[in-house]
Amino acid sequence: MGNKPTQAVLRCQWDNALFGRAMGKRTRLAYWVNRERYPTPEPGTCDDRDQGPTLNLAEQRVLRALGMEAGPDLMELANAVAATPAEAALLKTMLKELGATTPRATLDPARRGAFDVFNRILLRLISVALLQDVHDFFFDRVRRESMERSLLERMEPGGGPFVVISHSLGSVIAYEALRKLDPARYDVALFVTLGSPLGLPSIRSMFKRSLKEQGLPKPDKLPFPACVRHWYNVADRQDPVALDGNLSDDIDTPGQRFSNLQGMDVNADSPRNPHSGSGYLSNLHVRAKVRQVFGPASASRFPTPS
């Protein structure tokens, strides 16, 4: 979601975080950015980390000192982004579930520690990007198809079984794309979702609305993608996007095909940035889960980063 560096830079950042080095043709990156909204790629190099929406250090210090939060009024932005009152209502519900519109003083004391001034700024930045891109995915058919195609174009050349690793809104896009695939043609040995908003009731409501528009029955829970052998979900307890960090009760009959990792400091960049893509990819359990799929040869092909 939001802006990103160029495709080559982002792919290198993910390779480094997960494998400790560039992986060449062994990995493929499904890349989508709304370049109408973000015409200039975010600056970055291969040695940087995929941090998601951020402020520079000077801006962070000033805002933190003043106790101020960045960004526009989110409810007004939801009205501006949405084409209908029904769309606006769903987007506003998502913002409320994230806690993006909740004053820090009214938060439950158990959650308040994770929502210091910096994290409130981070949450607002994430919410602005998430709000616009979630609308693109659920309510703009052309952009939705473009998002899904970014993944399908990486899988159609073959070479599976696949490991599909997705982060943040990318987990929503990947889930929907995989849900539609024929298991006889596509074999996904492992589907990894990192910092996913799939547990939010508003996201599930938008999925149900989308399925109804496609003429499909509205399920009570998320259907398990038939092409996926195992789904592994990972969530940091301080990640504002993955507030419902255990998807076990949100997926229809997950059984042994699903496992979940949730806890404090699961993201290597937590608590400074608990939604960081590179932070999740650097998690030792995530690395081990990916290497496990490739068998004994994985130790040499996919070394553990130092």
C-alpha positions in Angstrom: 0.0 0.0 0.0 1.0 3.6 -0.5 4.2 4.5 -2.3 7.2 2.2 -2.8 10.7 2.3 -4.3 11.2 0.9 -7.8 10.4 -2.7 -8.3 14.1 -3.7 -8.5 14.9 -2.0 -5.2 11.9 -3.3 -3.3 12.6 -6.9 -4.5 16.2 -6.6 -3.4 15.1 -5.3 0.0 12.8 -8.3 0.5 15.4 -10.7 -0.7 17.9 -9.3 1.8 15.4 -9.3 4.7 14.3 -12.9 4.1 17.4 -14.6 2.7 20.3 -12.3 3.5 21.2 -11.7 -0.1 19.8 -11.1 -3.6 18.2 -14.2 -5.0 18.3 -13.5 -8.7 15.7 -15.5 -10.6 14.8 -17.7 -7.7 12.3 -15.0 -6.4 9.7 -13.0 -8.2 8.1 -9.8 -6.9 4.5 -9.0 -7.6 4.6 -5.2 -7.7 1.7 -2.8 -7.8 1.7 0.9 -6.9 -0.9 3.5 -7.9 1.5 5.7 -10.0 -1.3 8.2 -10.6 -1.4 8.9 -6.9 2.3 8.4 -6.4 4.0 9.5 -9.6 7.6 9.4 -8.2 8.9 6.2 -6.6 9.9 6.4 -3.0 13.7 6.9 -2.7 15.6 3.9 -1.5 18.4 1.5 -2.1 18.9 -2.2 -1.9 20.6 -1.8 1.5 17.5 0.0 3.0 14.6 -1.8 4.6 11.0 -1.8 3.5 9.5 0.2 6.3 6.2 1.3 4.8 4.8 4.8 5.3 7.3 6.8 7.3 8.3 10.3 8.3 11.9 11.5 8.2 13.6 11.8 11.5 13.3 15.6 11.7 9.6 15.5 11.2 9.2 12.7 13.7 11.1 14.7 16.4 9.0 17.9 15.8 5.7 16.1 15.8 6.6 14.0 18.8 7.7 17.1 20.8 4.5 18.9 20.0 2.3 15.8 20.6 0.8 16.3 17.1 -0.4 13.8 14.6 0.2 13.9 10.9 -2.2 13.7 8.0 -5.6 14.9 7.0 -8.9 14.3 8.8 -9.5 10.7 8.1 -13.3 10.7 8.1 -13.3 13.6 5.6 -10.8 11.7 3.5 -13.1 8.6 3.6 -15.9 10.7 2.3 -13.7 12.2 -0.5 -12.4 8.8 -1.6 -15.7 6.9 -1.6 -18.1 7.1 -4.5 -21.2 6.3 -2.4 -22.4 6.6 1.2 -22.2 2.8 1.5 -18.6 2.7 0.5 -17.8 5.6 2.9 -19.5 3.8 5.8 -17.4 0.7 5.3 -14.2 2.7 5.0 -15.0 4.6 8.2 -15.8 1.4 10.0 -12.3 0.1 9.1 -10.7 3.3 10.4 -12.6 2.9 13.7 -11.5 -0.7 14.0 -7.9 0.3 13.5 -8.3 2.9 16.2 -7.1 5.6 13.8 -9.9 7.9 14.9 -9.6 7.2 18.7 -7.9 9.9 20.8 -5.0 8.4 22.7 -6.4 9.5 26.1 -9.5 7.3 25.6 -7.6 4.1 24.7 -7.6 1.2 27.1 -4.5 1.4 29.3 -3.4 -2.1 28.2 -3.2 -0.7 24.6 -2.0 2.7 25.3 1.7 1.7 25.7 1.7 0.6 22.0 0.1 3.9 20.9 2.7 6.5 21.9 2.9 9.6 19.9 5.1 8.0 17.2 2.9 5.0 16.8 -0.1 7.3 16.5 1.7 9.2 13.7 2.6 5.9 12.1 -1.0 4.6 12.4 -2.3 7.8 10.8 0.2 7.5 7.9 -0.7 3.9 7.4 -4.4 4.7 7.6 -4.2 7.3 4.8 -2.4 4.9 2.5 -4.6 1.9 3.5 -7.8 3.9 3.1 -7.1 4.9 -0.5 -5.7 1.6 -1.6 -8.4 -0.5 0.1 -10.9 1.6 -1.8 -9.1 0.9 -5.0 -9.1 -2.8 -4.3 -12.7 -3.3 -3.2 -14.5 -0.6 -5.2 -12.5 0.1 -8.4 -12.7 -3.0 -10.7 -9.9 -1.9 -13.1 -7.4 -1.2 -10.3 -8.4 -4.4 -8.5 -7.8 -6.5 -11.6 -4.4 -4.7 -12.0 -3.5 -5.6 -8.4 -4.4 -9.3 -8.8 -2.7 -9.5 -12.2 0.6 -8.3 -10.6 0.6 -11.7 -8.8 -0.8 -13.9 -11.5 1.8 -12.7 -14.0 4.5 -14.0 -11.7 2.8 -17.4 -11.3 1.6 -18.0 -14.9 5.1 -18.8 -16.3 5.1 -21.9 -14.0 8.0 -23.2 -11.9 6.0 -24.2 -8.8 5.3 -25.4 -6.2 5.1 -21.8 -5.1 5.7 -20.0 -1.8 3.7 -16.8 -1.8 4.7 -14.3 0.8 2.5 -11.2 1.3 2.6 -8.2 3.6 -0.1 -5.8 4.7 -2.7 -5.0 2.0 -0.7 -7.3 -0.2 -2.0 -10.2 1.9 -5.6 -9.1 1.0 -4.7 -9.0 -2.7 -2.8 -12.3 -2.7 -5.6 -14.0 -0.7 -8.2 -13.0 -3.3 -6.1 -13.9 -6.3 -5.2 -17.3 -4.8 -8.8 -18.0 -3.9 -9.8 -17.9 -7.5 -7.0 -20.2 -8.8 -7.5 -23.8 -10.1 -5.6 -26.1 -7.8 -5.1 -28.5 -10.7 -3.0 -25.9 -12.4 -1.4 -23.9 -9.5 0.3 -25.5 -6.5 1.0 -23.2 -3.6 3.0 -25.1 -1.0 3.0 -22.2 1.4 1.1 -19.0 1.7 2.5 -16.5 4.2 0.6 -13.4 5.4 2.5 -10.8 7.4 0.9 -7.9 9.3 -2.4 -8.7 7.6 -5.7 -6.8 8.0 -7.7 -9.8 7.0 -8.9 -10.2 10.6 -10.7 -6.9 10.6 -14.5 -7.3 10.4 -14.8 -4.4 8.0 -12.4 -6.1 5.5 -14.4 -9.3 5.7 -17.6 -7.3 5.1 -16.0 -5.8 2.0 -15.1 -9.3 0.8 -18.6 -10.5 1.3 -20.0 -7.5 -0.6 -17.5 -8.2 -3.4 -18.5 -11.9 -3.5 -22.2 -10.9 -3.7 -21.5 -8.6 -6.7 -19.7 -11.6 -8.4 -22.9 -13.6 -8.0 -21.3 -15.9 -5.4 -22.7 -16.9 -1.9 -21.6 -14.8 1.0 -19.6 -17.0 3.4 -19.6 -16.5 7.1 -15.8 -16.9 7.1 -13.0 -16.5 4.6 -12.9 -19.5 2.3 -9.5 -21.4 2.4 -7.9 -21.1 -1.1 -8.1 -24.5 -2.7 -4.6 -24.2 -4.3 -2.9 -23.6 -1.0 -1.4 -26.5 1.0 -0.5 -24.5 4.1 -1.3 -21.0 5.2 1.0 -19.3 7.8 -0.1 -16.0 9.4 2.3 -13.8 11.3 1.3 -10.7 13.4 3.1 -8.5 15.9 0.8 -7.6 18.8 1.8 -3.9 18.4 1.0 -3.8 14.7 -2.0 -1.5 14.2 -3.0 -3.1 10.9 -3.0 -6.7 12.4 -5.1 -5.9 15.4 -6.8 -9.3 15.0 -3.5 -11.2 14.7 -4.9 -14.7 14.9 -6.9 -15.6 11.8 -7.8 -19.1 13.0 -11.4 -18.2 13.7 -11.8 -16.1 10.6 -11.0 -18.9 8.1 -13.5 -21.6 7.1 -12.3 -25.0 8.3 -8.5 -24.2 8.6 -7.6 -27.5 10.3 -4.0 -28.5 10.1 -3.5 -26.5 6.9 -3.2 -23.3 8.9 -0.8 -22.0 11.6 -0.5 -18.7 13.3 2.4 -16.8 15.0 1.4 -13.8 17.2 3.3 -12.0 19.9 5.3 -9.1 21.1 8.3 -8.2 19.0 7.5 -10.7 16.3 8.4 -7.9 13.9 12.2 -7.3 14.1 11.6 -3.5 13.8 9.1 -3.4 16.7 8.2 -1.4 18.7 9.7 1.5 16.5 7.8 0.2 13.4 5.8 -2.9 14.2 4.3 -2.9 10.7 7.6 -2.9 8.8 7.8 -5.4 5.9 11.5 -6.0 6.3 10.9 -6.5 10.1 8.5 -9.4 9.5 10.6 -11.0 6.8 13.6 -11.0 9.2 11.7 -13.0 11.8 13.6 -16.3 12.4 10.3 -18.3 12.4 9.3 -16.8 9.0 12.7 -17.6 7.6 12.6 -21.2 8.9 9.1 -21.8 7.6 10.1 -20.7 4.1 13.3 -22.8 4.2 11.4 -25.8 5.4 9.3 -25.9 2.2 12.5 -26.3 0.1 13.8 -29.3 2.1 17.4 -30.2 3.0 18.9 -28.2 0.2 17.4 -25.0 1.5 20.3 -24.4 3.9 22.7 -23.8 1.0 20.2 -22.3 -1.4 18.5 -20.0 1.1 21.0 -19.2 3.9 20.0 -17.7 7.2 20.8 -14.0 7.2 23.5 -13.0 9.7 
